[in-house]
Amino acid sequence: MKLTVNGEEHDLAAPTLADLLALLEFEGDWLATAVNGELIARADRASHELRDRDRVEVLSPMQGG
Amino acid sequence: MPVFYGTEIRSRLLLGTARYPSPEVLTEAVRRSGTDIVTVSLRREAAGGRQGGAFFELIRELGVHVLPNTAGCHSVSEAVLTAKMAREVFATDWIKLEVIGHHDTLQPDVFGLVEAAGILAGEGFNVFPYTTDDLVVAERLLEAGCQVLMPWCAPIGSAMGPQNMPALRAMRAHFPDVPLIVDAGIGRPSHASAVMELGFDAVLLNTAVAGAADPAAMAAAFAKTIDAGHAAYHAGILEPRDMAVPSTPIIGKAVFT
């Protein structure tokens, strides 16, 4: 399944968003996730099924002004 | 002290967290500033990366309110999604809403800003909009549900200081009961003092502190001058005159000739 994660192309077998995060070793309760421009809350990651060519964003806190 | 969305704040200085030489310097600057609110951002995390986690811990240890921003967002949808993601990470309804309209000046896209503010307010966010000093836009933002306004005084990071004092003065006069924070463009303590003397409630700074040779000392300097400007406004500032006025009484003056 082709997925774009933070702008990078991946070819992975990740049935759910939680599976994808585990595969790519994203860990921590400070992460926020979106798929195809929609927020996917932490509690919904395990049940959110990914589809071919989904665009996933994984954000974390950063310095800002 | 100012109250933003029902929360009383201990300081009139809000501090950004970007561009500091090290986390230690940032921590010391926050401490010396006495700030009660820091602004933070969200960016892409690298796979397997832990950068965000380290920063998240640092922010939590500061023990201040977190005001996440939507910095760098150029569209309504981008800003709204970023705000929602920030709310989940930081567990706060506060959002510093930026919808940037121009690449060079980083001027707010005020049309997108009003639209995004309305959407976010409708979803329970407490929106701190980074806006221009335009009164009509300010009215629209209040109608959209904002209870705080954050006009720029010069382009972000420019350190130019207040470019349009009459416009800022008019904003204070037109919205006497709305908390007003000058956000962006402050370069030196005298700039901050000048806008506080107009009656603004607070100032949001970043580069002027982070870019100083000694950020912690500069943060302390800003804290003093912001409080001084606020006290002066409430003490009643003398208006300038064209002609001299003797300050020493004429009555009783000796006549020697």
Interface residues (C-beta under 8 A of the other chain):
Chain A: V5 N6 G7 L24 E25 F26 G28 W30 L31 A32 T33 A34 G37 E38 L39 A41 R42 E57 V58 L59 S60 P61 M62 Q63 G64 G65
Chain B: G16 T17 A18 R19 Y20 L26 T39 V40 S41 L42 R43 R44 E45 A46 A47 G48 G49 R50 Q51 G52 G53 F55 F56 I59 P68 N69 A71 S77 L81 T82 K84 M85 A86 E88 V89 F90 I156 G157 N206 T207 A210
